[in-house]
């Protein structure tokens, strides 16, 4: 194969390449709202499950009053979601905010 063989293929591909932006814009114009809604809902579901499961593990006293009034747990919580993330409530809340913005 010659070193410049790809140069001869270039004129044949130009019409296809010129139509790609219009095809992509048509695709995104018709599918992007549904895609954003789906991504937003998935982020909201993930964030809410992280916050709810962390709240269930800690309880209301350790969630809201632990640092301020000295209510601490005897052992470090190592069950889900704390075995996956260090701060599941912050991560879940951030996912909720981002999911609401995307949706």
C-alpha positions in Angstrom: 0.0 0.0 0.0 1.3 3.4 -0.9 2.0 6.1 1.7 -0.5 8.5 0.1 -3.3 6.0 -0.5 -5.5 7.6 2.1 -5.4 11.0 0.3 -7.3 9.5 -2.7 -10.1 8.3 -0.3 -10.6 11.8 1.1 -12.7 13.3 -1.8 -15.0 10.3 -1.6 -15.7 10.7 2.1 -16.3 14.5 2.0 -20.1 14.4 1.2 -20.7 12.0 4.1 -18.6 14.1 6.5 -20.4 17.2 5.5 -23.8 15.7 6.3 -22.7 14.4 9.7 -23.3 17.7 11.6 -26.8 18.0 10.3 -27.5 14.4 11.2 -26.2 14.9 14.7 -28.1 18.1 15.3 -31.3 16.4 14.1 -30.6 13.5 16.4 -29.9 15.7 19.4 -32.8 18.0 18.8 -35.2 15.1 18.8 -33.6 12.8 21.4 -31.8 15.1 23.8 -34.8 16.1 26.0 -35.7 12.5 26.6 -32.1 11.6 27.2 -31.6 14.5 29.7 -34.8 13.5 31.5 -33.7 9.9 31.8 -30.3 10.9 33.1 -31.8 13.3 35.5 -34.2 10.8 36.9 -31.4 8.2 37.2 -29.3 10.7 39.1 -32.2 11.6 41.4 -33.0 8.0 42.1 -29.4 7.2 42.9 -29.0 10.3 45.1 -32.2 9.7 47.0 -31.3 6.1 47.6 -27.9 7.1 49.0 -29.4 9.7 51.3 -32.2 7.5 52.5 -30.0 4.5 53.1 -27.4 6.6 55.0 -30.2 8.2 57.1 -31.6 4.7 57.9 -28.2 3.5 59.0 -27.4 6.5 61.2 -30.9 7.3 62.6 -32.3 10.7 63.2 -30.2 11.4 66.3 -26.9 10.7 64.7 -27.8 12.4 61.5 -28.8 15.7 62.9 -27.5 15.9 66.5 -24.4 13.7 66.7 -21.6 16.3 66.3 -23.3 19.1 68.2 -24.4 17.3 71.3 -21.9 14.5 71.5 -24.2 11.7 70.5 -21.8 9.2 68.8 -22.2 5.6 67.8 -20.1 2.9 69.6 -18.6 1.6 66.4 -17.9 3.1 63.0 -20.7 2.3 60.5 -19.3 0.0 57.8 -22.5 -1.3 56.2 -24.0 0.1 52.9 -23.7 2.9 51.9 -20.8 3.7 54.1 -18.8 0.7 52.7 -19.1 2.2 49.2 -18.6 5.9 49.9 -17.1 8.0 52.7 -19.8 10.5 52.7 -23.0 9.1 51.1 -25.2 11.9 52.3 -23.1 14.6 50.6 -22.7 12.6 47.5 -26.4 11.7 47.3 -27.4 15.3 47.9 -25.0 16.5 45.1 -26.5 13.9 42.8 -30.0 15.1 43.6 -29.1 18.7 42.9 -27.4 17.8 39.6 -30.2 15.4 38.6 -32.8 18.2 39.2 -30.7 20.6 37.1 -30.3 18.2 34.2 -34.0 17.1 34.3 
